[in-house]
């Protein structure tokens, strides 16, 4: 086991064991873009919220979600407030027998939560019989875990790629379509066509998905409904609640409570 301190260097690829767990309480963390050459990674936080960015996607991880990151997948992990960081690294040859090497956000049930905590407390050594038995349960639950749609696909068109990266890195609100057209010099129809082609969403729908992701982060960080509504430029608290319920099927408070 490793209890990492803030900004402490750690290289999972240099450790030969099949399963390596680490735990840390960190704040204002930015891992920078990186990848693991021999290890797949399971990323999870029982409290706090993380944002993970790849070359073409942004994913948000509230406490009841985990992210499976395959070997050699370039990614970056960011968070601004205190996060109870949990990460488990699996030898590639070992893990590929149980799970496909795809980047995916999965739901964390109560049993998985407890198993992850247990694994993060293991010593780095050859697996014992009781650990092997627990891992069988872990993989069975992993294979059953529902995949969550908390992914935002990023446009790759050079006219918008850098601008979108600035929004995500600075947590800046994406502008209305007409304002983006004025800033980039592209007509509104062109912007909508490019976003639809490259992200599967119209610009308006893409912007709404961005707001949903950001609202989940802000709520998990402890902001009130009124504060989130103001930050994300909703006309009223009720307008934000209606938007959130339409997107998730729950009000903001219901969403947080049912996933505790």
C-alpha positions as CSV (number, residue, x, y, z in Angstrom):
1,X,0.0,0.0,0.0
2,X,1.1,3.6,-0.6
3,X,-0.4,6.6,1.1
4,X,0.8,9.3,-1.2
5,X,1.5,12.9,-0.1
6,X,0.5,15.9,-2.3
7,X,2.7,16.0,-5.4
8,X,4.7,12.9,-4.4
9,X,6.2,11.1,-7.4
10,X,4.8,7.6,-8.1
11,X,5.5,5.3,-11.1
12,X,3.2,2.3,-11.2
13,X,5.0,0.8,-14.2
14,X,8.1,0.3,-12.2
15,X,6.4,-2.0,-9.7
16,X,6.1,-5.6,-10.9
17,X,3.1,-6.8,-8.8
18,X,-0.1,-7.7,-10.6
19,X,-2.3,-5.4,-8.4
20,X,-1.1,-2.2,-6.8
21,X,-3.4,0.1,-4.7
22,X,-2.7,3.7,-3.6
23,X,-4.7,6.1,-1.5
24,X,-4.3,9.8,-0.8
25,X,-6.2,12.9,0.3
26,X,-5.2,15.7,-2.2
27,X,-6.3,19.1,-3.2
28,X,-5.7,21.3,-6.3
29,X,-4.2,18.4,-8.2
30,X,-3.2,18.3,-11.9
31,X,-1.5,15.1,-13.1
32,X,-0.6,16.5,-16.5
33,X,-1.1,14.3,-19.6
34,X,0.5,10.9,-19.1
35,X,0.0,7.2,-19.7
36,X,1.0,3.9,-18.2
37,X,2.9,1.4,-20.4
38,X,2.2,-1.8,-18.5
39,X,-0.7,-1.1,-16.2
40,X,-4.4,-0.5,-16.6
41,X,-5.8,1.9,-14.0
42,X,-9.0,2.1,-11.9
43,X,-9.6,5.6,-10.7
44,X,-12.1,6.3,-7.9
45,X,-12.8,8.8,-5.1
46,X,-15.2,8.1,-2.2
47,X,-15.4,11.8,-1.6
48,X,-14.8,14.8,-3.9
49,X,-15.0,15.1,-7.7
50,X,-12.4,14.5,-10.4
51,X,-12.3,15.5,-14.0
52,X,-10.4,13.3,-16.5
53,X,-9.4,14.6,-19.9
54,X,-8.1,12.6,-22.9
55,X,-7.2,13.7,-26.4
56,X,-10.9,13.7,-27.4
57,X,-13.0,13.4,-24.3
58,X,-13.8,14.9,-20.9
59,X,-15.2,12.7,-18.1
60,X,-16.5,13.7,-14.7
61,X,-16.2,11.4,-11.7
62,X,-18.4,12.1,-8.7
63,X,-18.0,9.8,-5.6
64,X,-20.3,7.1,-7.0
65,X,-18.5,6.6,-10.2
66,X,-15.2,5.1,-11.2
67,X,-13.1,5.2,-14.4
68,X,-11.4,2.3,-16.1
69,X,-8.3,3.6,-18.0
70,X,-6.7,1.0,-20.3
71,X,-2.9,0.7,-20.7
72,X,-1.3,3.4,-22.9
73,X,-4.3,5.6,-22.8
74,X,-3.1,9.2,-22.5
75,X,-5.1,11.1,-19.8
76,X,-5.0,13.9,-17.4
77,X,-6.6,14.1,-13.9
78,X,-7.7,17.4,-12.4
79,X,-9.5,18.5,-9.3
80,X,-9.6,21.7,-7.3
81,X,-11.0,20.8,-3.9
82,X,-10.1,18.0,-1.4
83,X,-10.5,14.6,-3.0
84,X,-10.1,11.2,-1.3
85,X,-8.1,9.7,-4.2
86,X,-8.1,6.0,-4.7
87,X,-6.2,4.3,-7.6
88,X,-5.6,0.6,-8.4
89,X,-3.2,-0.5,-11.1
90,X,-3.5,-3.8,-12.8
91,X,-0.9,-5.6,-14.9
92,X,-2.2,-5.5,-18.5
93,X,-1.9,-9.3,-19.1
94,X,-3.8,-10.0,-15.9
95,X,-6.6,-7.5,-16.3
96,X,-7.4,-8.1,-20.0
97,X,-8.7,-11.5,-19.1
98,X,-11.6,-9.8,-17.2
99,X,-12.4,-6.5,-18.8
100,X,-12.1,-5.1,-22.3
101,X,-9.5,-2.4,-22.8
102,X,-11.9,0.5,-23.2
103,X,-12.1,3.8,-21.4
104,X,-15.4,3.7,-19.5
105,X,-17.2,5.3,-16.5
106,X,-18.8,2.7,-14.3
107,X,-21.2,2.9,-11.3
108,X,-19.7,2.0,-7.9
109,X,-22.1,0.0,-5.7
110,X,-21.6,-0.5,-2.0
111,X,-19.7,-3.8,-2.4
112,X,-17.3,-2.4,-5.0
113,X,-16.6,0.6,-2.8
114,X,-15.6,-1.7,0.1
115,X,-13.5,-3.9,-2.1
116,X,-11.7,-1.0,-3.6
117,X,-10.8,0.3,-0.1
118,X,-9.6,-3.1,0.9
119,X,-7.3,-3.4,-2.2
120,X,-5.9,0.0,-1.6
121,X,-4.7,-1.2,1.8
122,X,-2.9,-4.3,0.6
123,X,0.8,-4.6,0.8
124,X,2.6,-4.7,-2.6
125,X,3.5,-8.3,-2.8
126,X,2.5,-11.6,-4.4
127,X,-1.3,-12.2,-4.1
128,X,-2.4,-14.4,-1.2
129,X,-5.3,-16.8,-1.4
130,X,-7.8,-14.6,0.4
131,X,-6.8,-11.7,-1.9
132,X,-7.2,-13.8,-5.0
133,X,-10.7,-14.8,-3.7
134,X,-11.7,-11.2,-3.1
135,X,-10.5,-10.3,-6.6
136,X,-12.8,-12.9,-8.1
137,X,-15.7,-11.0,-6.5
138,X,-14.2,-7.7,-7.6
139,X,-14.1,-8.8,-11.3
140,X,-17.5,-10.2,-11.2
141,X,-18.9,-6.9,-9.8
142,X,-16.9,-4.9,-12.4
143,X,-18.4,-6.9,-15.2
144,X,-21.9,-6.2,-13.9
145,X,-21.3,-2.5,-13.2
146,X,-23.6,-0.3,-15.3
147,X,-21.7,2.1,-17.6
148,X,-22.5,5.8,-17.0
149,X,-22.9,8.5,-19.6
150,X,-20.8,11.2,-18.0
151,X,-18.5,11.7,-21.1
152,X,-18.3,14.8,-23.2
153,X,-16.7,14.3,-26.6
154,X,-14.4,17.2,-27.7
155,X,-14.3,18.6,-31.2
156,X,-11.0,18.2,-33.1
157,X,-11.5,20.9,-35.7
158,X,-8.6,23.3,-35.4
159,X,-11.0,26.3,-35.3
160,X,-12.5,25.1,-32.0
161,X,-10.1,22.6,-30.4
162,X,-8.0,25.2,-28.6
163,X,-11.0,27.3,-27.6
164,X,-12.7,24.3,-26.1
165,X,-9.5,23.2,-24.2
166,X,-9.4,26.7,-22.6
167,X,-13.0,26.3,-21.4
168,X,-12.3,23.0,-19.8
169,X,-9.0,23.9,-18.2
170,X,-10.3,27.2,-16.8
171,X,-13.8,26.0,-16.1
172,X,-15.1,28.8,-18.3
173,X,-18.7,28.7,-19.4
174,X,-19.0,27.9,-23.2
175,X,-20.7,31.0,-24.8
176,X,-24.0,31.0,-26.7
177,X,-23.8,29.9,-30.3
178,X,-24.1,33.4,-31.7
179,X,-21.2,34.6,-29.4
180,X,-19.0,31.7,-30.4
181,X,-19.7,32.5,-34.1
182,X,-18.7,36.1,-33.5
183,X,-15.5,35.1,-31.7
184,X,-14.3,32.5,-34.3
185,X,-15.6,34.1,-37.4
186,X,-17.5,30.9,-38.4
187,X,-21.2,31.1,-39.2
188,X,-23.6,29.4,-36.8
189,X,-24.6,26.7,-39.3
190,X,-20.9,25.7,-39.8
191,X,-20.3,25.5,-36.1
192,X,-23.4,23.3,-35.6
193,X,-22.4,21.1,-38.5
194,X,-18.9,20.6,-37.2
195,X,-20.0,19.8,-33.6
196,X,-22.6,17.4,-34.8
197,X,-20.1,15.6,-37.0
198,X,-17.3,15.4,-34.4
199,X,-19.2,15.1,-31.1
200,X,-22.5,13.6,-32.1
201,X,-24.3,16.7,-30.6
202,X,-25.4,20.0,-31.9
203,X,-23.4,22.9,-30.3
204,X,-26.4,23.8,-28.1
205,X,-26.8,20.2,-26.9
206,X,-23.0,19.9,-26.4
207,X,-23.1,23.1,-24.3
208,X,-25.9,21.7,-22.2
209,X,-23.9,18.5,-21.6
210,X,-21.0,20.6,-20.5
211,X,-23.2,22.4,-18.0
212,X,-24.5,19.1,-16.7
213,X,-21.0,17.8,-16.0
214,X,-20.0,21.1,-14.4
215,X,-23.1,21.2,-12.3
216,X,-22.3,17.7,-10.9
217,X,-18.8,18.9,-10.0
218,X,-20.1,22.0,-8.3
219,X,-22.8,20.1,-6.3
220,X,-20.3,17.5,-5.1
221,X,-17.9,20.3,-4.1
222,X,-20.7,21.5,-1.7
223,X,-22.1,24.5,-3.7
224,X,-25.8,25.2,-3.1
225,X,-28.4,25.0,-5.9
226,X,-28.5,28.8,-5.9
227,X,-24.7,29.1,-6.3
228,X,-24.6,26.5,-9.1
229,X,-27.5,28.2,-10.9
230,X,-25.7,31.5,-10.8
231,X,-22.3,30.1,-11.9
232,X,-23.8,28.3,-14.8
233,X,-25.9,31.2,-15.9
234,X,-29.4,29.8,-15.4
235,X,-32.3,32.3,-15.3
236,X,-33.4,31.0,-11.9
237,X,-32.9,28.1,-9.4
238,X,-36.1,26.4,-10.6
239,X,-34.8,26.6,-14.2
240,X,-31.6,24.8,-13.1
241,X,-33.5,22.2,-11.2
242,X,-35.8,21.6,-14.2
243,X,-32.7,21.3,-16.5
244,X,-31.0,18.8,-14.2
245,X,-34.1,16.7,-13.7
246,X,-34.5,16.5,-17.5
247,X,-30.9,15.4,-18.0
248,X,-30.7,12.9,-15.1
249,X,-34.2,12.0,-14.1
250,X,-33.6,13.4,-10.6
251,X,-33.5,16.7,-8.9
252,X,-29.9,17.8,-7.9
253,X,-30.6,16.8,-4.2
254,X,-32.2,13.5,-5.2
255,X,-29.3,12.7,-7.5
256,X,-26.7,13.2,-4.7
257,X,-28.8,11.4,-2.0
258,X,-29.5,8.3,-4.0
259,X,-25.9,7.9,-4.9
260,X,-24.4,8.4,-1.5
